[in-house]
């Protein structure tokens, strides 16, 4: 499951780079949920994925204000 979660996270990175913030958030959320649901014991990875998700939410909010 870890590899699939990493793949989801990478999709989020790509979508964020293309400024598709809603889609990026979906991928980041999927990666975090997958790690949580399958009790993957990798705190560093979980922290990194959660941080990316929270950062993407902030960027999306800022992007909406500028639009």
Secondary structure in CASP SS format (residue, H / E / C, confidence):
PFRMAT SS
TARGET T0000
AUTHOR 0000-0000-0000
METHOD secondary structure of the structure
MODEL  1
X C 1.00
X H 1.00
X H 1.00
X H 1.00
X H 1.00
X H 1.00
X H 1.00
X H 1.00
X H 1.00
X H 1.00
X H 1.00
X H 1.00
X H 1.00
X H 1.00
X H 1.00
X H 1.00
X H 1.00
X C 1.00
X C 1.00
X C 1.00
X H 1.00
X H 1.00
X H 1.00
X H 1.00
X H 1.00
X H 1.00
X H 1.00
X H 1.00
X H 1.00
X H 1.00
X H 1.00
X H 1.00
X H 1.00
X H 1.00
X H 1.00
X H 1.00
X H 1.00
X C 1.00
X C 1.00
X C 1.00
X C 1.00
X C 1.00
X H 1.00
X H 1.00
X H 1.00
X H 1.00
X H 1.00
X H 1.00
X H 1.00
X H 1.00
X H 1.00
X H 1.00
X H 1.00
X H 1.00
X H 1.00
X H 1.00
X H 1.00
X H 1.00
X H 1.00
X H 1.00
X H 1.00
X H 1.00
X H 1.00
X H 1.00
X H 1.00
X H 1.00
X C 1.00
END
